[in-house]
């Protein structure tokens, strides 16, 4: 951490545009590769951020078990520490677990030190369920030069998505939006969330996530899509381009 702070201090003299644009500019390229792979291999990946949630996570596990499907979960360290048995259940069902940081700090709106601390503390809190180079999904889907460097130093693959279900949008989108996108793209990595809601329409949002999951799995069975975990997909991509950083 001391070395990282020294690097952070030294890089503060760089232009803000360079610090934010350079790593984030790679995101569309990586997403295009991911989208092309899912289309070519006929793959659906279900991914869930920000959990675990006491109500929705068990319901999701029951739904996924009934469909014999495995997904990828990106919990927050603070929520995992508060409900470790929920993540134990996720792991026991054969689902993949990646890191989504400790507190979900937006790296563009916090100091370099705090942004890196958020990532490092997240991996520490989740060490019971994942290695230090497990998949990383950036909070808010944002990177800076320093957070990108920290993740690359860990050799942790960046875990983007290609389809946003919109389950945290206000207002909620139409229920069939993710399904339409999946059909249009011929596959994809879908972003959903499994945290306890406090919104006025919390029950509606939980229902939306569960129904969207079910609709997507039904479509996968109908269309012959392979339901896979994200790490498997990124591993395939890395084997094709071993010098790239998925």
ZILIN-V430544 format. One line per field, one symbol per residue. ss: DSSP state (@ for helix, = for strand, . for the rest). phi: phi as a letter, one per 30 degrees, with the letter a starting at -180 (. if undefined). psi: psi as a letter, one per 40 degrees, with the letter a starting at -180 (. if undefined). A space follows every 10 residues. Layout:
ss: ???
phi: ???
psi: ???
//
This chain:
ss: .@@@@@@@@@ @....@@@@@ @@@@@@@@@@ @@@@@@@@@@ @.=======. .....@@@@@ @@@@@@.... .====.@@@@ @@.@@@@@@@ @@...====. .......... .@@@@@@@@@ @@@@@..... .....=..@@ @...@@@@@@ @@@@...=.. ..==...... ......@@@@ @@@@@..=== ===....... .@@@@@@@@@ @@@@@@@@@@ @@@..==..@ @@@@@@@@@@ ......
phi: .ddddddedd dddddddddc deddddeddd dddddddddd chccccbbci ddcdcddddd ddddddchcc bbcbdceddd ddbddddede dddiddbccb idbiddddbb deddddeedd dddddcedca ddcdebcdei ibbbeddddd ddddicddcd bcbcdidcdb dddddddddd dddddiklcc cbbbcddbdd ceddddeddd ddeddddddd ddcidddbdd dddddddddd bdddcd
psi: dddddddddd edeiiddddd dddddddddd dddddddddd eghhhhihie aihddddddd ddddddefii ahhgiidddd degddddddd ddeeiihahf adefhheeei iddddddddd dddddeddei iefiihhhhe fiiidddddd dddefhhhgi iehhdeeeih iiiidedddd ddddefiihh hiifihieid fddddddddd dddddddddd ddefihhiid dddddddddd geeih.
//
